[in-house]
Amino acid sequence: VISKQERRTVAYHEAGHAVTGWFLEHTDPLLKVTIVPRGTAALGFAQYVPNENLLMTKEQLFDMTCMTLGGRAAEK
């Protein structure tokens, strides 16, 4: 059971990933976002359609890093 404040923080965090990824050109497409805890490791998650290309350009790596940090920035 998580508190109302924790749910709100998780919602902001996951929304930060989703919104940041939406506006960046070189990120994978968003499939699903949830704040429902799944297992013991994650309070929520954003799931993306995986890219079959395993090599990344500098721009792709930069955008993926920005998307990852978008969750933390949204919390602040």
N, C-alpha and C positions, 0 to 999 in steps of 0.2 A: 504494500500500500504506500503510495507516494502522496505527499501533501499537495495542496492546491498551488502553493508557491513553486514547488518542484515541477509540477506539471506545466506551469506557465513558463518556467525557465527552459524546459525541454522543448516546448512548443516554439519559443523564440529561436532556440538553437537550430532545430530542424528546419524551420522556415528560413533561417539565414542561409543554410546550405542550399535550399531549393531556389530561393530568389536570386542568390548570387550566381548559381549555375544557369539559371534561366537567361540572364543577361550576358553571359560570357559565350564567346563564339566557339571555343575549342573544348567544350565539356561534353560529356555523354548526356543523352536525353534522360530526363527524369521519368521514372516509372511509378514510384509510390513514395509517400511520406507518411509516417505514423509516429504518434507519441505514446502508443501503447507499448509497455515494456514487453520485450520478447527475450526470455531467458534471464540470466543473472548479470550479463556483461553490459547490456545496452538498455537505456531508458527509452529510446526511440531510435528511428533510423530513417535515412533517405536512401532509397534504392534507385539505381540508374540502369538503363539498358547498357550492357557491357559492349565495349568496342572490341572488335576482333583483332585489330591491329595492336600488337604488343609494343611497338616502338613509338615513342612520342617525340614530337618536335619541341623546341624550346617554348614556343607559344602554348602548346597543349599542356606542357608541364606547369607553366606559369599559371594558366587558367585553372587547372586542377588544384593547385596550391591555394589560389585565391578562393576557390569554392570551399575548400576544406576550412580555411580560416574564416569564411563567412558566417559559420555557425557561432563561433566565439565572439565575433564582432557584433552579431545580432543580440547576444546576451548582454553585452555592455550597453 
